[in-house]
Amino acid sequence: MKKVTLQDIADELGISKGTVDRAIHNRPGVSAATREKVLNLVKKYNYKPNKVARLLSLKSKMINIGVICQSNPAFFWNNVKAGIKAAEAELADFGMQLILKELKNYREVNELLEKIDELTVEKIDGLVIVPVNSDRLRKKINELSQKSIAVATLNDDITDSSRLFYVGPQMRQSGRIAGELIAKFLRLKGRVVTLNPSIQSLEYEERLRGFKEILREEYKGINLIAEYTFNYDALGENGQNVIKSILENTGEFDAIYDVDGVSLYDIGCIVKNSKKLRNAIVVGHEVSENVKRLMEDGIIHACISQDPFSQGYYVIKLLFDYLVEGKKPPFDRMYTRLDVIFKENMISPRNIINSYSSTSSGPVAGS
C-alpha cells in the first residue's frame, strides 16, 4: 500500500501543502473547519510525518526558543543551564536558536515580566520560564498563548494558566520523602521544625504540604512543633545569627527540615556552631560543595536531589518537539528523578560518571 504523503492529503482536500502542515502542527492561519478535515484524513490514512525530512527542512528556518532562568544559587542553576546548553548543541543543526536570559533577583515577578517582554520583541516561537505564583504572570502566559507562543515551565509550576507543560520535580513527593527520612532517623518518634523562604513558589508550598501530609498519614509519632517562614536575603549579613536565635529559643526539638535548597548550608553552619542544636537531624534539598562538606562532617544527614541537568535538557527537547511536530509531551507534568543523597553515596570516586556533586555529567537513562 502506497504511503500517504502531505501532498496527497493536500490534493484530496484541494488546499496547499503548507495549510495541511499548519493544521497538523496546530499553528495559526487555518480555519477550524479546514483543520478538522485535515485531521480526519490524517486519522483515516494513519499519516505519520517524516520527522527526518522535516528537521532537515528546518535548516533554512530558525526555531527561536527563549529561556528565562535563575542565576542563584549558582551550584544548582549552573547544572540546569548545562542541560539547556547540551540540548541546544544537539538541536542547533536542525534550526533551533536559543536566547537565554538570567534573573538577578530570586523569584521576583517584575523582573521576570520585563525579561518576557524583551524576548517577545525578538520573535520567539517558544518560551521556558521558572515561574512565580503570581496572577500577573498568569495573565502574561495567557497572552503569549493567544499569540501562539508556547510556554513551558521549569523547576516550578504555575496553576490555572495556559502554559503547555511542566518539567521538574514532583514537588509534593519530595516533601513526603523528607518526612519519611526524618521519621526514620528519629525512629518514628520526635519533634521537628521547618524553615521555609517567603517566596511566591508553588514548589515550596507543595514540598511543605507533602511533608505535613505524610507525618499526618503515616508518622503520627513525629510532632511538627514550629514552622518558620523568613526572607533570608532581607536578613543580610546577620542572617545566621537571627535564625540561630530563633531556633535556640524554640524549645526542645529533634530535627530540622529546610524546605528550600538555598539556605541549607547556612542552616547546617548554625547547627554545627550551636551547642543546643548540635545533635539535631537536618534534612534538606540539593548538594552544593559547601553542603557536601557538612554531610561529610555528619551535620547534614540527607539531601533530596531533583536532577537539575535533566530538567534543563528535557524542557528544551520537549518544547522543540512540540514546535516542530506539534507533539505534546505524554503528560502535562513531566517529572525528573528524585534521589536521596547520604554521606556514603555522595562521596564518590572521581571516576564515577554521574556522582553527586556541584557538576553534573548529563542525562541518565530512565531519568
Order of alpha helices (4+ residues) and beta strands (2+ residues): alpha-alpha-alpha-alpha-beta-alpha-beta-alpha-beta-alpha-beta-beta-alpha-beta-alpha-beta-alpha-alpha-beta-alpha-beta-alpha-beta-alpha-beta-beta-alpha
